[in-house]
């Protein structure tokens, strides 16, 4: 008997415990938008030994926008509605109107995208979440709606396709799978995994434009000056910042005008990139001391993903946002937990950067 079938039988026998875990995420599939999704605890008892295909994901999101879906079939053994065969249903089905955006559940790399027998069309994405290698699958969309191809890097919440009804399907819906290890790994119930990772319930996804942002599609420009470390007046304060910092700031403000920034800060007694003119902090409709949530959190992720995607071109050294840090030098690791840099309380709203995005440029 295959491992997949055994897994399905185990789920059937577990009954109430499995159902309670599933209902937790399906009735309320998100953490509060103002809270950082937790990806610190391992979900699988047997830690995966497969090499991580991509760096640690920034967060996990529900694969359909809030309010667009209804659960139509859970993971587990069932009689197939078309073939009549009693077999393992390898994912969870969510009925939604045709054309509803399908969102990448986490940062990752597309393993495959295209026709796949009974799936109609299938997208498989490999991720690293909580230090473990997993893959997510999305099925039944039309070929014309697929926005990604094998090898593409995607960010959590990025639209990858739209809901359809291709393959063995009785109506428009998303068939969502979770596979352990790589895209060819065995399937497990995705519902408790989404709950364990605090999947965020987005009101809308982000487009598959450059950087995965829902805003501007333009790529960033490269600094073409001759003195990147030369000091110039800071347009946000009465201090000075480097030419490169001013260059990055100008591009971010042009691309995302509904953001507010502050760069130079003296900070006596503290070695700080702000006092060196190499860093800026941005907010997104919220104020310092107020955790970004709702539209502010969505815009913050859009700006963060755009800057991350264009970091090398811009000359950005690292980013800190929502309790995590990402750097060019350690980009293969993805997002890492931020420890406060020895100066700040990472659990504090401001110290943990839950209210603002910090960027530092190369020196």
ZAMARGU-4260 file (C-alpha; in steps of 0.2 Angstrom, whole numbers, plus 5000, padded with zeros to 4 digits):
<rodrens>
0) 5000/5000/5000 | 5007/5017/4995 | 5013/5030/5008 | 5000/5042/5002 | 4985/5030/5004
5) 4992/5025/5022 | 4992/5044/5026 | 4975/5046/5020 | 4968/5031/5030 | 4977/5038/5046
10) 4968/5055/5043 | 4952/5046/5042 | 4955/5036/5058 | 4961/5052/5067 | 4944/5059/5064
15) 4939/5073/5077 | 4957/5079/5080 | 4961/5081/5062 | 4944/5090/5059 | 4947/5102/5073
20) 4964/5107/5066 | 4957/5109/5048 | 4942/5119/5054 | 4954/5131/5064 | 4962/5137/5047
25) 4947/5135/5036 | 4935/5145/5046 | 4948/5158/5051 | 4963/5154/5039 | 4974/5169/5045
30) 4983/5177/5059 | 4978/5195/5061 | 4986/5205/5047 | 4995/5215/5060 | 5004/5200/5067
35) 5020/5192/5060 | 5015/5174/5054 | 5025/5162/5065 | 5037/5151/5055 | 5048/5146/5070
40) 5041/5130/5075 | 5043/5114/5064 | 5027/5107/5058 | 5033/5090/5052 | 5039/5078/5066
45) 5051/5070/5054 | 5063/5085/5049 | 5066/5085/5031 | 5083/5081/5025 | 5081/5087/5007
50) 5092/5102/5003 | 5082/5119/5004 | 5077/5124/4986 | 5076/5142/4991 | 5079/5154/5006
55) 5067/5155/5021 | 5050/5162/5016 | 5045/5179/5023 | 5028/5173/5028 | 5014/5161/5023
60) 4997/5167/5016 | 4981/5158/5012 | 4981/5154/4993 | 4965/5164/4989 | 4959/5181/4994
65) 4949/5184/5009 | 4930/5181/5007 | 4931/5174/4989 | 4930/5155/4993 | 4920/5141/5001
70) 4928/5125/5007 | 4921/5111/4996 | 4931/5096/4999 | 4944/5092/5012 | 4960/5081/5011
75) 4958/5063/5014 | 4949/5047/5007 | 4934/5050/4997 | 4924/5043/4982 | 4929/5054/4967
80) 4914/5064/4961 | 4918/5061/4943 | 4927/5043/4942 | 4917/5036/4957 | 4934/5028/4963
85) 4937/5028/4981 | 4954/5035/4983 | 4965/5048/4992 | 4960/5066/4989 | 4978/5073/4989
90) 4973/5091/4993 | 4959/5103/4999 | 4947/5110/4987 | 4940/5128/4989 | 4926/5133/4977
95) 4928/5151/4971 | 4921/5161/4955 | 4931/5159/4939 | 4945/5172/4938 | 4948/5173/4957
100) 4966/5176/4959 | 4977/5161/4965 | 4991/5167/4977 | 5007/5159/4981 | 5006/5153/4999
105) 5025/5157/5002 | 5041/5164/4995 | 5048/5150/4983 | 5054/5144/4966 | 5041/5137/4953
110) 5046/5119/4950 | 5033/5117/4936 | 5018/5125/4928 | 5007/5118/4914 | 4996/5103/4909
115) 4995/5089/4921 | 4982/5075/4918 | 4967/5075/4930 | 4973/5092/4937 | 4970/5101/4921
120) 4984/5113/4924 | 4995/5112/4939 | 5008/5124/4947 | 5020/5117/4959 | 5031/5129/4970
125) 5045/5123/4981 | 5048/5133/4998 | 5058/5133/5014 | 5046/5137/5029 | 5052/5135/5047
130) 5068/5128/5040 | 5059/5113/5031 | 5058/5110/5013 | 5040/5109/5007 | 5030/5111/4990
135) 5013/5118/4987 | 5002/5114/4972 | 4988/5123/4964 | 4977/5115/4951 | 4962/5117/4938
140) 4966/5134/4932 | 4965/5138/4913 | 4982/5138/4904 | 4979/5156/4899 | 4978/5162/4917
145) 4995/5155/4922 | 5007/5170/4926 | 5023/5160/4931 | 5034/5147/4923 | 5047/5134/4929
150) 5062/5143/4938 | 5053/5159/4942 | 5055/5166/4960 | 5038/5171/4968 | 5034/5180/4984
155) 5020/5175/4997 | 5004/5183/4991 | 5009/5185/4973 | 4996/5180/4960 | 5002/5165/4950
160) 4985/5161/4941 | 4966/5162/4942 | 4953/5150/4947 | 4946/5139/4933 | 4938/5122/4930
165) 4950/5112/4919 | 4954/5093/4921 | 4943/5082/4932 | 4932/5096/4940 | 4914/5098/4943
170) 4915/5117/4944 | 4927/5132/4946 | 4938/5129/4962 | 4956/5129/4968 | 4963/5112/4972
175) 4977/5116/4985 | 4991/5103/4989 | 5005/5102/5002 | 5019/5090/4998 | 5034/5086/5010
180) 5051/5089/5004 | 5051/5093/4986 | 5038/5095/4972 | 5038/5076/4970 | 5036/5072/4988
185) 5021/5064/4996 | 5005/5075/5000 | 4999/5079/5017 | 4984/5089/5023 | 4987/5107/5020
190) 4974/5114/5032 | 4983/5111/5049 | 5000/5117/5041 | 4992/5133/5036 | 4985/5135/5053
195) 5002/5131/5061 | 5011/5144/5050 | 4998/5157/5054 | 4993/5160/5036 | 4989/5178/5033
200) 4972/5181/5025 | 4975/5194/5011 | 4961/5205/5005 | 4970/5205/4988 | 4986/5197/4980
205) 5000/5206/4972 | 5004/5205/4953 | 5017/5195/4945 | 5026/5211/4939 | 5044/5215/4943
210) 5047/5211/4961 | 5030/5204/4964 | 5023/5221/4968 | 5005/5226/4966 | 5011/5244/4962
215) 5023/5250/4948 | 5030/5237/4936 | 5046/5246/4932 | 5063/5239/4937 | 5074/5250/4948
220) 5088/5260/4940 | 5107/5258/4944 | 5116/5272/4952 | 5127/5280/4939 | 5136/5294/4949
225) 5154/5294/4953 | 5154/5297/4972 | 5141/5285/4980 | 5148/5289/4998 | 5148/5308/4996
230) 5137/5317/5007 | 5122/5327/5002 | 5107/5335/5011 | 5094/5323/5017 | 5077/5328/5010
235) 5068/5320/5025 | 5078/5329/5039 | 5091/5343/5042 | 5105/5331/5041 | 5115/5323/5027
240) 5115/5306/5019 | 5126/5298/5006 | 5123/5300/4987 | 5118/5282/4986 | 5105/5283/5000
245) 5098/5298/4992 | 5097/5289/4975 | 5088/5274/4983 | 5076/5286/4993 | 5071/5295/4977
250) 5067/5280/4967 | 5057/5272/4982 | 5047/5288/4984 | 5044/5290/4965 | 5038/5272/4964
255) 5028/5272/4980 | 5022/5290/4983 | 5010/5285/4997 | 5025/5281/5009 | 5034/5292/5022
260) 5053/5291/5026 | 5065/5297/5038 | 5084/5295/5035 | 5098/5304/5045 | 5097/5303/5064
265) 5112/5307/5076 | 5109/5294/5089 | 5123/5298/5101 | 5133/5284/5108 | 5126/5271/5096
270) 5135/5265/5080 | 5121/5267/5068 | 5119/5268/5049 | 5107/5282/5051 | 5120/5293/5059
275) 5132/5288/5044 | 5118/5293/5032 | 5117/5275/5025 | 5099/5271/5031 | 5081/5276/5030
280) 5065/5270/5039 | 5048/5270/5030 | 5030/5269/5036 | 5015/5265/5025 | 5000/5275/5032
285) 5003/5271/5050 | 5014/5280/5062 | 5029/5275/5072 | 5024/5265/5087 | 5008/5259/5078
290) 5010/5241/5071 | 5007/5241/5052 | 4991/5232/5048 | 4978/5231/5034 | 4982/5242/5019
295) 4998/5248/5028 | 5005/5231/5030 | 5000/5226/5012 | 5009/5242/5005 | 5024/5238/5017
300) 5026/5221/5009 | 5024/5228/4992 | 5038/5240/4995 | 5049/5227/5004 | 5048/5214/4990
305) 5051/5227/4977 | 5067/5233/4986 | 5072/5215/4989 | 5070/5210/4971 | 5081/5226/4965
310) 5093/5226/4980 | 5109/5222/4970 | 5104/5236/4957 | 5100/5249/4970 | 5115/5245/4981
315) 5104/5240/4996 | 5114/5230/5009 | 5100/5223/5020 | 5081/5226/5024 | 5073/5224/5041
320) 5054/5222/5042 | 5041/5213/5053 | 5053/5205/5065 | 5064/5198/5051 | 5080/5203/5042
325) 5086/5200/5024 | 5103/5204/5017 | 5111/5202/5000 | 5127/5194/5008 | 5116/5180/5015
330) 5102/5180/5002 | 5103/5161/5000 | 5096/5159/5018 | 5081/5170/5014 | 5073/5180/5029
335) 5080/5177/5046 | 5074/5181/5063 | 5079/5199/5068 | 5088/5200/5085 | 5087/5218/5088
340) 5105/5221/5083 | 5111/5222/5101 | 5102/5239/5103 | 5084/5236/5102 | 5070/5224/5109
345) 5065/5214/5094 | 5048/5210/5102 | 5044/5229/5103 | 5033/5236/5089 | 5047/5248/5084
350) 5062/5238/5090 | 5056/5223/5080 | 5052/5234/5065 | 5033/5230/5065 | 5029/5248/5061
355) 5042/5253/5049 | 5054/5246/5035 | 5072/5249/5037 | 5085/5249/5023 | 5103/5251/5023
360) 5114/5254/5008 | 5131/5248/5004 | 5146/5258/5011
</rodrens>
